[in-house]
Amino acid sequence: EKWKMRQFLKPQFLVGTNRLNSIGDRLTLDENNRFQGVDGDNEQRQNSAGIPGFRSDLTGTKKYLLSTQTQFYSPWEVLGFRLNPYVNFTAGVLGEEGVNVGKSRLYTAFGLGFIIRNDYLVFSSFQLSFSYYPSIPGQGDHIFDTNSFETEDFGFQNFELGKPRPVWFN
């Protein structure tokens, strides 16, 4: 048997015009969007366009992100468990309306981890990951974190029907 590999690439661009200067109408590189919801809903929603594990006060009106992941699949299994390593890289930049985004600072995250999979268990997979951030404004430089990246971000889109819900504004 042989090792198998998949390469994922996920570019994301969000550009706003005439955005209000309020926290609810600004973009961030954070993994979680700060807008807490409507009608008293205090659950923080996930923002799919952010750097995993990144938490900062930076805001802007346009955002450019590029995420890549290389996923390896092991040919071996021990007691039904497979250990599948992966590496990832995410880079993002925030810009302001009317300003060339090329003048903005680039923020990055590097990660590596393992997906441990066993199809015979109720929870068929879990992961262990390590991330490195060269710089996060307000947090510091050379930051290491564990389990800040989830590989589901690169899975296939879900086309299931569900109950109606608000469409969140980015």
CORFEN-V919538 format. One record per residue. RES is the residue in one letter. SS is DSSP state (H for helix, E for strand, C for the rest). PHI is phi in whole degrees, 0 to 359 (* if undefined). OMEGA is omega in whole degrees, 0 to 359 (* if undefined). Layout:
res = <RES & RES>
ss = <SS & SS>
phi = <PHI & PHI>
omega = <OMEGA & OMEGA>
This chain:
res = <E & K & W & K & M & R & Q & F & L & K & P & Q & F & L & V & G & T & N & R & L & N & S & I & G & D & R & L & T & L & D & E & N & N & R & F & Q & G & V & D & G & D & N & E & Q & R & Q & N & S & A & G & I & P & G & F & R & S & D & L & T & G & T & K & K & Y & L & L & S & T & Q & T & Q & F & Y & S & P & W & E & V & L & G & F & R & L & N & P & Y & V & N & F & T & A & G & V & L & G & E & E & G & V & N & V & G & K & S & R & L & Y & T & A & F & G & L & G & F & I & I & R & N & D & Y & L & V & F & S & S & F & Q & L & S & F & S & Y & Y & P & S & I & P & G & Q & G & D & H & I & F & D & T & N & S & F & E & T & E & D & F & G & F & Q & N & F & E & L & G & K & P & R & P & V & W & F & N>
ss = <C & C & C & E & E & E & E & E & E & E & E & E & E & E & E & C & C & C & C & C & C & C & H & H & H & C & E & C & C & C & C & E & C & C & C & C & C & C & C & C & C & C & C & C & C & E & C & C & C & C & C & C & C & C & C & C & C & C & C & E & C & E & E & E & E & E & E & E & E & E & E & E & E & C & C & C & C & E & C & C & E & E & E & E & E & E & E & E & E & E & E & E & E & E & E & C & C & C & C & C & H & H & H & C & C & E & E & E & E & E & E & E & E & E & E & E & E & C & C & C & C & C & C & C & E & E & E & E & E & E & E & E & E & E & E & E & C & C & C & E & E & E & E & E & E & E & C & C & C & C & H & H & H & H & C & C & C & C & C & C & C & C & C & C & C & C & C & C & C & C>
phi = <* & 238 & 291 & 241 & 218 & 230 & 245 & 247 & 223 & 225 & 275 & 220 & 227 & 233 & 231 & 244 & 240 & 54 & 288 & 285 & 271 & 230 & 300 & 285 & 243 & 249 & 262 & 220 & 273 & 299 & 294 & 256 & 286 & 287 & 295 & 273 & 118 & 237 & 55 & 77 & 283 & 268 & 288 & 282 & 270 & 281 & 258 & 286 & 248 & 203 & 273 & 304 & 82 & 277 & 224 & 208 & 268 & 296 & 221 & 196 & 250 & 218 & 221 & 233 & 228 & 223 & 241 & 230 & 213 & 249 & 248 & 252 & 238 & 283 & 276 & 257 & 217 & 234 & 54 & 86 & 263 & 243 & 252 & 247 & 282 & 212 & 229 & 217 & 215 & 229 & 228 & 213 & 220 & 250 & 224 & 251 & 300 & 83 & 242 & 298 & 295 & 294 & 270 & 271 & 282 & 268 & 247 & 227 & 217 & 241 & 215 & 212 & 188 & 226 & 259 & 258 & 236 & 214 & 291 & 269 & 260 & 299 & 264 & 289 & 212 & 214 & 220 & 228 & 222 & 231 & 234 & 232 & 241 & 301 & 201 & 229 & 303 & 85 & 251 & 133 & 245 & 55 & 260 & 249 & 216 & 245 & 50 & 264 & 237 & 244 & 286 & 299 & 303 & 256 & 285 & 287 & 293 & 267 & 251 & 289 & 274 & 215 & 291 & 298 & 208 & 297 & 266 & 281 & 273 & 246>
omega = <183 & 171 & 175 & 184 & 172 & 177 & 179 & 178 & 185 & 175 & 178 & 179 & 174 & 181 & 180 & 175 & 180 & 178 & 177 & 178 & 177 & 185 & 180 & 183 & 179 & 178 & 179 & 175 & 182 & 176 & 180 & 176 & 183 & 182 & 191 & 179 & 182 & 175 & 176 & 180 & 184 & 179 & 178 & 183 & 178 & 175 & 186 & 181 & 179 & 177 & 181 & 178 & 182 & 178 & 184 & 178 & 180 & 174 & 178 & 179 & 174 & 185 & 177 & 181 & 172 & 178 & 175 & 176 & 172 & 184 & 178 & 180 & 184 & 176 & 185 & 175 & 179 & 182 & 179 & 182 & 173 & 178 & 185 & 181 & 174 & 173 & 179 & 179 & 176 & 177 & 181 & 178 & 175 & 178 & 178 & 179 & 179 & 180 & 179 & 182 & 177 & 178 & 181 & 181 & 178 & 177 & 186 & 173 & 178 & 180 & 171 & 182 & 180 & 169 & 179 & 189 & 174 & 184 & 181 & 180 & 178 & 173 & 191 & 180 & 171 & 186 & 174 & 182 & 178 & 181 & 177 & 178 & 179 & 180 & 172 & 181 & 180 & 180 & 180 & 180 & 176 & 183 & 175 & 180 & 177 & 177 & 178 & 182 & 176 & 186 & 179 & 179 & 185 & 180 & 177 & 179 & 180 & 181 & 179 & 175 & 180 & 180 & 179 & 179 & 179 & 173 & 186 & 180 & 173 & *>
